[in-house]
Structures are given as structure tokens and as C-alpha cells.
Amino acid sequence: MELATARQQIQLLQAQVNNSITRKRKAVHIDPNTKFATISNVRQAQIKAGDVINDTDESSASEYPSEAESCIIVAEMPS
């Protein structure tokens, strides 16, 4: 019984250590002729840093994202 609780405690502590490791940061490279980075620039930097998995396939990738892809939800109202 004590062995099982000790193993569970070890797994919990290992998960906490893995979650507390600082993430790699990558600079967002933007076009010098633009004033701000676009969402696609930020997304590419996240993919290069390993924070986000590139889940877009070649058929849906385009220069202009659809309306649903370009939405950012800031907060949700309680219902």
C-alpha cells in the first residue's frame, strides 16, 4: 500500500517538474516593411520553438486564413 502511494507521489512530482520547465522562445521574424507581426508569423515562430505542433496539411494551407482560423477568443461570458 505504501509502495503504491509512493509511486503515485513520484509520478505527481515528475509531472510538476516537467510542467515547470521553461519553454524555448523563438524570435518572431517579421518583414521590415510591416509595422506588426501577423498571426501567421507568430504561429511559425511557435512551431519552430516546438511549442505548437504543425497540424496543417498542404491542402488547407493558404496565404489567407479563413475567418474561423483567424479568430482569437479573449474571454467567454458565463452562461
N, C-alpha and C positions, 0 to 999 in steps of 0.2 A: 504494500500500500504506500509506504513512504517512498519507495523507488519510483512509482508511477507519478506521485506528486512532484518529486524532484525533477524527473524528466520533463514534466509539463512546465515547471518553473524555468528550466533551462531553455526550452523552446520559446517561452514567452520573452525571456531576456534576450535571446538571439534575435528574435523578431524586432525587439525595440532597438537593438544595436543596428540592424540592417536598415531600419526606417530612419535612424538619426544620422546616417552617413550623408555628408553634404553632397549635393548633386553637382555634376560638372556644369559649368556655364560656358556658353559659346557666344562670341560677339555676333550681333546681327549686322550683316553686311548689307548696306543699302546703296542705292545709286546716288552718286554725289549731286545729281541734278534734282533729286527729290528732297522734300523737307522732312518727311517722316517715313518710318518703315511701314510696309504693308503687312497684312496678316500673313501673306504667303512668305515674306521674308522672315518673319518671326517663326513660322512653322518650320521652315527649312533649318533655321538655327537650332530649334528644339530637336529635330531629327538628327542633326549632326552631333549634338551633345549627348544623344542617347536618352533624352527624357521622354520622347514620343516615338512610337513605332510608326514607320511609314506604311500606312494601311491603304493608300490609294493605289488602284491599279491603273494601268496605262490607258484603258478605255475611258475612264471617267476623269482623268487628269486633263485640266484645261487651263488656259491663261486666266479666264474669268470664272471664279467660283459661282455656284448657284446661290440663290437667295438664302436657302436653308443653311448652306455651308458657311456663309459669311456672317451669320447671326452670332452675337455674343450675349448670353444671358447674364445680367448683372445681379439681379435678385429676384426671388419669387415671392409673390404675395401669399400670405397664409390663407387657406380656404376655410 
